[in-house]
Amino acid sequence: MPSVAFHTLGCKVNQIETEQIKEDFIVKGYDIVSFQDKADIYIINTCTVTHISDRKSRSIIRRAIRNNPDAVVAAIGCLPQVNADELRKIEGLNIIVGNRDKANIVDIIEDYDEKKNIVMAGNITKNDKLSPVLFSNLHERTRAFIKIQDGCVSYCSYCIVPLTRGPVRSKSPEDVLAELVNLLDLGYKEIVLTGIHTGFYGIDIGNINLLGLLELILSHTNEYKYRLRLSSIEPLEVTDGLISLIKEEDKLCRHLHLPLQSGSNKVLQDMNRRYSREYYYELVLKIAETIPDVAIATDIMVGFPTEDEADFEDTFALIDTLPLTHFHVFKYSPRPATKAYNLKSLVDEKGKNYRSSQLLSLAREKSQIFIKDNLGKTKKLLVERKLDDGSFHGLTDNYLEVNFVAETDQVGDFVTVKLINVDKDNDLITGNLLEIKR
């Protein structure tokens, strides 16, 4: 059978979709090879969230063409969805398919005629339903992802995602549960629920929301030893019920990712974010006070066009007062067709870089405080891999990376460790093995 190679850019949802497509190729008997190899087919799952993502996507496409000029090269996903005409100009790119049709890429490639390139980038509608994806074998050893919804209708003024992903479409709760049980039966021990706008789950279905989905899953999977993690969720969608469920349910990871974007009320309004700095402040404190040892991560944007120095100082001051544990800091990138695209920026690239570096330094301090607060405590760890020196590496439910020594292979098992030390150069924690829970 022909060989196929994949390269994925962008978010977790893109990565999940690549795994789903890979499964389709495996079922049909294709050989999956490294992207560095000479393959018969190359599939690049693109990203367009920033101009850098655009550039990287085009660069990877050209790399595939250089790897094998005779191969069938397909660009799929977000960049084709909004900029197929630009991709048409790349000589050697045979297939351009947006998000609406990329799940059918196996059939599209098998129907491909070398005499005519394919471009499919139709608009996504609410009728483009999500189908369940069942896997035949393990793709990774410990952690799997389920896309529970797609699409977004928030229209933040800087964000192109509603144009690339379309309206909200939720996977039925029955299909989510079927996928999860399939993954647990294959041996996965951590399942991550994710989506483009995870907190919007169910708004298009009715009679269920994210909290209801979690309760359904937990009530039907008592016999399995696993844990459940949520991906990013918007602040306005974190309810008291969700906080209480995470506190009470051992299977739910004590880890929430709550995008802030800015700590300035003026900038939040300009971004169309719909909450205030005060709301975010109270929410984070409530979570931290309710859930012991919870990890709270965030996303922060610097250099939004209307962000002046006072706005940045508001952001820094807010973050400095909060018990946040992990930051994703990124610089504003103008995206065509968004409301912010034509706004004149108040800060140049040098200023963006400075603000970014300030926040990254603060992020390191916050992370070190969180690690220090956890030293001396006993944690359940999911062992993810064996290291070259023979020790093992794993992750706690509250997102701490830990290395420990064991006499037997523990990969894929839950173990109990005591966190005893941290390497100040890389923030990696050392633990002592106490108990194995298969």
C-alpha positions as CSV (number, residue, x, y, z in Angstrom):
1,M,0.0,0.0,0.0
2,P,1.1,3.6,-0.5
3,S,2.8,5.5,2.4
4,V,1.3,8.6,4.0
5,A,3.0,11.2,6.2
6,F,1.4,13.8,8.4
7,H,2.4,17.2,9.9
8,T,0.0,19.1,12.2
9,L,0.2,22.8,13.1
10,G,-1.9,24.6,15.7
11,C,-4.3,23.6,18.4
12,K,-5.2,20.4,20.2
13,V,-8.3,20.1,18.1
14,N,-6.2,20.0,14.9
15,Q,-4.0,17.3,16.5
16,I,-7.1,15.2,17.4
17,E,-8.4,15.5,13.8
18,T,-5.1,14.4,12.4
19,E,-5.2,11.3,14.6
20,Q,-8.7,10.6,13.4
21,I,-7.6,10.9,9.8
22,K,-4.6,8.8,10.5
23,E,-6.9,6.1,11.8
24,D,-8.9,6.2,8.6
25,F,-5.7,5.6,6.6
26,I,-4.6,2.8,8.9
27,V,-8.0,1.0,8.5
28,K,-7.6,1.1,4.7
29,G,-4.1,-0.4,4.9
30,Y,-1.9,2.6,4.3
31,D,1.6,2.7,5.8
32,I,2.1,5.6,8.2
33,V,5.7,7.0,7.9
34,S,7.6,10.0,9.3
35,F,7.2,13.3,7.6
36,Q,10.9,13.4,7.1
37,D,10.7,10.2,5.0
38,K,10.0,10.0,1.3
39,A,6.2,9.3,1.3
40,D,3.6,8.8,-1.5
41,I,1.2,11.1,0.2
42,Y,1.8,14.1,2.5
43,I,-1.0,15.7,4.5
44,I,-0.4,19.0,6.2
45,N,-3.1,20.0,8.7
46,T,-2.7,23.8,8.8
47,C,-3.2,26.7,11.2
48,T,-4.0,30.3,10.5
49,V,-4.5,31.8,14.0
50,T,-1.5,34.2,13.4
51,H,0.5,35.4,10.5
52,I,3.4,33.2,11.8
53,S,1.0,30.2,11.6
54,D,0.3,31.0,8.0
55,R,4.0,31.2,7.2
56,K,4.8,28.0,9.0
57,S,2.0,26.2,7.1
58,R,3.3,27.3,3.7
59,S,6.8,26.4,4.7
60,I,5.8,22.8,5.7
61,I,3.8,22.4,2.4
62,R,6.9,23.4,0.4
63,R,9.0,21.0,2.5
64,A,6.7,18.1,1.6
65,I,7.0,19.0,-2.1
66,R,10.8,19.0,-1.8
67,N,10.8,15.7,0.0
68,N,9.1,14.0,-2.9
69,P,8.1,16.0,-6.0
70,D,6.1,13.1,-7.3
71,A,4.0,12.7,-4.1
72,V,0.4,13.8,-3.7
73,V,0.5,16.8,-1.3
74,A,-2.6,17.9,0.5
75,A,-3.1,21.0,2.6
76,I,-6.1,20.7,4.9
77,G,-7.8,22.6,7.7
78,C,-8.0,26.3,8.7
79,L,-5.7,28.0,6.2
80,P,-7.5,26.4,3.2
81,Q,-10.8,27.3,4.8
82,V,-10.1,31.1,4.6
83,N,-7.3,31.4,2.1
84,A,-7.5,28.7,-0.6
85,D,-6.8,31.2,-3.4
86,E,-3.4,32.0,-1.9
87,L,-2.5,28.3,-1.5
88,R,-3.4,27.7,-5.2
89,K,-0.2,29.6,-6.1
90,I,2.0,26.9,-4.5
91,E,3.3,24.8,-7.4
92,G,3.2,21.1,-6.5
93,L,0.3,21.4,-4.0
94,N,-2.3,19.0,-5.3
95,I,-5.2,19.1,-2.9
96,I,-6.6,22.0,-0.8
97,V,-9.4,21.1,1.6
98,G,-11.0,23.2,4.3
99,N,-12.3,22.1,7.7
100,R,-15.8,21.2,6.4
101,D,-14.5,18.4,4.2
102,K,-11.1,17.4,5.7
103,A,-12.6,14.4,7.6
104,N,-13.1,12.9,4.1
105,I,-9.5,13.3,3.0
106,V,-8.9,9.6,2.5
107,D,-11.7,9.4,-0.1
108,I,-10.7,12.7,-1.7
109,I,-7.1,11.4,-2.2
110,E,-8.3,8.1,-3.5
111,D,-10.5,9.9,-6.1
112,Y,-7.7,12.3,-7.0
113,D,-6.9,12.7,-10.7
114,E,-3.3,13.9,-11.4
115,K,-4.7,16.0,-14.3
116,K,-6.8,18.2,-12.1
117,N,-6.0,19.6,-8.6
118,I,-8.7,19.7,-6.0
119,V,-9.9,22.7,-4.0
120,M,-12.7,22.2,-1.5
121,A,-13.3,25.1,0.9
122,G,-17.0,25.4,1.3
123,N,-18.7,27.3,4.1
124,I,-19.3,25.4,7.4
125,T,-22.9,25.4,8.6
126,K,-24.7,24.2,11.7
127,N,-25.8,21.1,9.7
128,D,-22.2,19.9,9.4
129,K,-22.6,17.5,12.3
130,L,-19.8,15.8,14.2
131,S,-19.5,12.1,13.9
132,P,-18.1,9.7,16.5
133,V,-14.5,8.4,15.9
134,L,-13.6,4.9,17.2
135,F,-10.0,3.8,17.2
136,S,-8.7,0.3,16.5
137,N,-5.4,0.6,18.3
138,L,-3.4,2.8,20.6
139,H,-1.8,5.9,18.9
140,E,-0.1,7.0,22.1
141,R,0.5,5.1,25.3
142,T,-1.3,7.0,28.1
143,R,-3.4,10.1,27.0
144,A,-6.1,10.5,24.4
145,F,-8.3,13.4,23.3
146,I,-12.0,13.6,22.4
147,K,-13.3,16.5,20.4
148,I,-16.7,17.2,22.0
149,Q,-17.6,20.2,19.9
150,D,-16.4,22.4,17.1
151,G,-17.0,26.0,16.1
152,C,-17.4,29.4,17.9
153,V,-19.8,32.3,17.7
154,S,-18.1,34.6,20.2
155,Y,-16.4,36.8,17.6
156,C,-13.6,38.2,19.7
157,S,-12.4,41.2,17.7
158,Y,-8.9,39.7,17.1
159,C,-9.9,36.1,16.3
160,I,-10.3,34.4,13.0
161,V,-11.5,31.1,14.4
162,P,-15.3,31.7,13.8
163,L,-14.4,32.0,10.2
164,T,-12.3,28.9,10.0
165,R,-14.4,26.7,12.2
166,G,-18.0,27.9,11.6
167,P,-20.9,27.8,14.1
168,V,-21.1,25.7,17.2
169,R,-21.8,22.0,16.6
170,S,-21.7,19.6,19.6
171,K,-21.1,15.9,19.4
172,S,-24.1,14.0,20.9
173,P,-23.5,12.9,24.5
174,E,-24.0,9.2,23.4
175,D,-21.3,9.5,20.8
176,V,-18.9,11.2,23.3
177,L,-19.5,8.4,25.8
178,A,-19.0,5.7,23.1
179,E,-15.7,7.3,22.1
180,L,-14.5,7.5,25.7
181,V,-15.4,3.9,26.5
182,N,-13.6,2.8,23.3
183,L,-10.4,4.7,24.4
184,L,-10.6,3.3,27.9
185,D,-11.0,-0.2,26.5
186,L,-7.9,0.3,24.4
187,G,-6.0,1.1,27.6
188,Y,-5.8,4.9,27.8
189,K,-5.6,6.2,31.4
190,E,-6.2,9.9,30.8
191,I,-8.9,11.4,28.5
192,V,-8.9,15.1,27.6
193,L,-12.2,16.7,26.5
194,T,-11.5,19.5,24.1
195,G,-13.1,21.6,21.5
196,I,-12.8,25.0,19.8
197,H,-15.1,26.5,22.5
198,T,-15.5,23.7,25.0
199,G,-17.8,25.6,27.4
200,F,-20.3,26.0,24.6
201,Y,-20.9,22.3,24.5
202,G,-24.6,21.5,24.1
203,I,-26.0,24.9,23.3
204,D,-27.0,23.7,19.9
205,I,-28.4,20.4,21.2
206,G,-30.4,21.6,24.2
207,N,-31.1,19.7,27.4
208,I,-27.4,19.2,28.1
209,N,-24.3,21.3,28.8
210,L,-20.7,20.7,29.8
211,L,-21.5,19.9,33.4
212,G,-24.2,17.5,32.4
213,L,-21.9,15.7,30.0
214,L,-19.3,15.3,32.7
215,E,-21.9,13.9,35.1
216,L,-23.1,11.5,32.4
217,I,-19.6,10.3,31.7
218,L,-18.7,9.8,35.4
219,S,-22.0,7.9,36.0
220,H,-21.2,5.4,33.2
221,T,-17.5,4.7,33.8
222,N,-17.2,3.8,37.5
223,E,-15.5,0.5,36.7
224,Y,-12.6,2.1,34.9
225,K,-9.4,3.5,36.5
226,Y,-8.7,6.7,34.6
227,R,-8.8,10.4,34.9
228,L,-10.6,13.1,32.9
229,R,-9.1,16.5,32.0
230,L,-10.8,19.6,30.6
231,S,-9.0,21.7,28.0
232,S,-9.4,25.4,27.8
233,I,-12.7,26.9,29.0
234,E,-13.8,30.5,28.9
235,P,-14.2,32.3,32.3
236,L,-17.9,33.0,31.8
237,E,-18.7,29.3,31.4
238,V,-17.1,28.1,34.7
239,T,-20.1,27.6,36.9
240,D,-20.4,26.8,40.6
241,G,-21.6,23.4,39.7
242,L,-18.5,22.7,37.6
243,I,-16.2,23.9,40.4
244,S,-18.0,21.7,42.9
245,L,-17.8,18.6,40.6
246,I,-14.1,19.0,40.1
247,K,-13.6,19.3,43.9
248,E,-15.7,16.2,44.7
249,E,-14.8,13.8,41.9
250,D,-11.5,12.0,42.1
251,K,-11.5,11.2,38.4
252,L,-11.6,14.9,37.4
253,C,-8.2,16.6,37.1
254,R,-7.7,19.6,39.4
255,H,-6.6,21.7,36.4
256,L,-8.4,24.5,34.6
257,H,-7.2,26.6,31.7
258,L,-9.0,30.0,31.8
259,P,-8.0,32.5,29.1
260,L,-7.7,36.0,30.4
261,Q,-6.2,37.8,27.3
262,S,-6.0,41.1,29.1
263,G,-6.3,42.6,32.6
264,S,-7.5,45.9,31.3
265,N,-11.3,46.5,31.2
266,K,-10.9,48.9,28.3
267,V,-9.0,46.3,26.2
268,L,-11.3,43.5,27.2
269,Q,-14.2,45.5,25.9
270,D,-12.3,46.3,22.7
271,M,-11.6,42.6,22.3
272,N,-15.3,41.8,22.8
273,R,-14.4,39.5,25.7
274,R,-17.7,40.2,27.7
275,Y,-16.2,39.9,31.2
276,S,-14.3,42.3,33.4
277,R,-11.0,42.1,35.3
278,E,-13.0,42.0,38.5
279,Y,-15.1,39.0,37.4
280,Y,-11.9,37.1,36.4
281,Y,-10.3,38.0,39.7
282,E,-13.2,36.7,41.8
283,L,-13.5,33.6,39.7
284,V,-9.9,32.5,40.1
285,L,-9.9,33.2,43.8
286,K,-13.2,31.1,44.2
287,I,-11.6,28.2,42.3
288,A,-8.4,28.3,44.3
289,E,-10.2,28.5,47.6
290,T,-12.6,25.7,46.7
291,I,-10.3,23.1,45.0
292,P,-7.1,22.2,47.0
293,D,-3.9,22.3,45.0
294,V,-5.7,23.3,41.8
295,A,-3.6,24.3,38.8
296,I,-5.0,27.4,37.0
297,A,-3.5,28.2,33.6
298,T,-4.2,31.2,31.4
299,D,-3.7,32.8,28.0
300,I,-2.5,36.4,27.8
301,M,-2.2,38.6,24.7
302,V,0.2,41.5,24.5
303,G,0.2,44.3,21.9
304,F,-3.5,44.4,21.1
305,P,-3.9,47.6,19.0
306,T,-5.6,49.6,21.7
307,E,-3.4,48.4,24.6
308,D,-1.3,51.3,26.0
309,E,1.2,51.2,28.8
310,A,-1.4,51.7,31.5
311,D,-3.4,48.8,30.1
312,F,-0.4,46.5,30.2
313,E,0.3,47.6,33.8
314,D,-3.3,46.6,34.6
315,T,-2.7,43.2,33.1
316,F,0.5,42.7,34.9
317,A,-0.9,43.8,38.3
318,L,-3.9,41.6,38.0
319,I,-1.9,38.5,37.2
320,D,0.6,39.3,39.9
321,T,-2.2,39.2,42.5
322,L,-3.7,35.9,41.4
323,P,-2.7,32.2,42.2
324,L,-2.1,31.4,38.5
325,T,0.2,28.5,37.8
326,H,0.9,28.4,34.0
327,F,0.8,31.1,31.3
328,H,0.6,31.1,27.6
329,V,1.8,34.5,26.4
330,F,1.5,35.5,22.8
331,K,1.7,38.7,20.7
332,Y,-1.3,40.1,18.8
333,S,-1.3,39.3,15.1
334,P,-3.7,41.1,12.8
335,R,-6.0,38.7,11.1
336,P,-8.0,39.6,7.9
337,A,-11.7,40.0,8.2
338,T,-11.6,40.5,12.0
339,K,-12.9,43.7,13.6
340,A,-9.5,44.6,15.0
341,Y,-7.7,44.1,11.7
342,N,-7.6,47.8,10.6
343,L,-7.0,49.3,14.1
344,K,-3.8,51.3,14.4
345,S,-1.5,49.8,17.0
346,L,-0.3,51.8,20.0
347,V,2.8,49.7,20.5
348,D,5.5,48.6,18.1
349,E,7.1,45.1,17.8
350,K,9.9,46.0,20.2
351,G,7.3,47.1,22.8
352,K,5.4,43.8,22.3
353,N,8.5,41.8,22.8
354,Y,9.3,43.7,26.1
355,R,5.8,43.2,27.4
356,S,5.9,39.5,26.5
357,S,9.3,39.0,28.3
358,Q,7.9,40.7,31.4
359,L,4.9,38.4,31.5
360,L,7.1,35.3,30.8
361,S,9.3,36.2,33.8
362,L,6.2,36.5,36.0
363,A,5.0,33.2,34.7
364,R,8.2,31.5,35.7
365,E,7.9,33.0,39.2
366,K,4.3,31.9,39.5
367,S,5.1,28.4,38.3
368,Q,8.0,28.1,40.9
369,I,5.7,29.2,43.7
370,F,3.1,26.5,42.7
371,I,5.8,23.8,42.6
372,K,7.2,24.9,46.0
373,D,3.8,24.8,47.5
374,N,3.4,21.1,46.3
375,L,6.8,19.9,47.5
376,G,6.5,17.4,50.4
377,K,3.0,16.3,49.3
378,T,1.9,12.9,48.1
379,K,0.4,12.8,44.6
380,K,-1.0,10.3,42.2
381,L,1.0,10.3,39.0
382,L,0.2,8.9,35.5
383,V,3.5,7.5,34.2
384,E,3.9,8.7,30.6
385,R,7.3,7.4,29.5
386,K,10.7,5.9,30.4
387,L,13.7,8.2,30.2
388,D,17.1,7.4,28.8
389,D,18.6,7.1,32.2
390,G,16.1,4.5,33.2
391,S,14.0,6.7,35.4
392,F,10.3,7.4,34.6
393,H,8.4,10.6,33.8
394,G,4.8,11.3,34.6
395,L,2.2,14.0,35.2
396,T,0.0,14.7,38.2
397,D,-3.6,15.6,37.8
398,N,-2.7,19.2,38.7
399,Y,-0.2,19.4,35.8
400,L,3.1,18.9,37.6
401,E,5.8,17.0,35.7
402,V,7.6,14.5,38.0
403,N,10.6,12.2,37.5
404,F,11.1,9.1,39.7
405,V,13.0,5.9,39.9
406,A,11.4,2.4,39.8
407,E,12.6,-1.1,39.4
408,T,10.0,-2.2,36.9
409,D,8.3,-0.6,33.9
410,Q,5.5,1.7,35.1
411,V,4.5,3.4,31.8
412,G,0.8,3.6,31.6
413,D,0.2,3.0,35.3
414,F,-0.9,5.2,38.1
415,V,1.6,5.5,40.9
416,T,1.8,7.3,44.2
417,V,4.8,9.5,44.7
418,K,6.0,12.0,47.3
419,L,7.3,15.2,45.7
420,I,10.7,15.8,47.3
421,N,12.8,18.1,45.2
422,V,12.9,20.4,42.2
423,D,15.6,21.3,39.7
424,K,15.6,25.1,39.7
425,D,17.1,25.3,36.2
426,N,14.2,23.5,34.5
427,D,11.5,23.3,37.3
428,L,11.4,19.5,37.0
429,I,10.3,17.8,40.2
430,T,11.8,14.6,41.6
431,G,9.5,12.2,43.5
432,N,9.9,9.0,45.6
433,L,7.8,6.1,44.5
434,L,5.4,5.0,47.3
435,E,2.7,2.8,45.6
436,I,1.7,1.4,42.2
437,K,-2.0,1.4,41.1
438,R,-2.5,-0.6,38.0
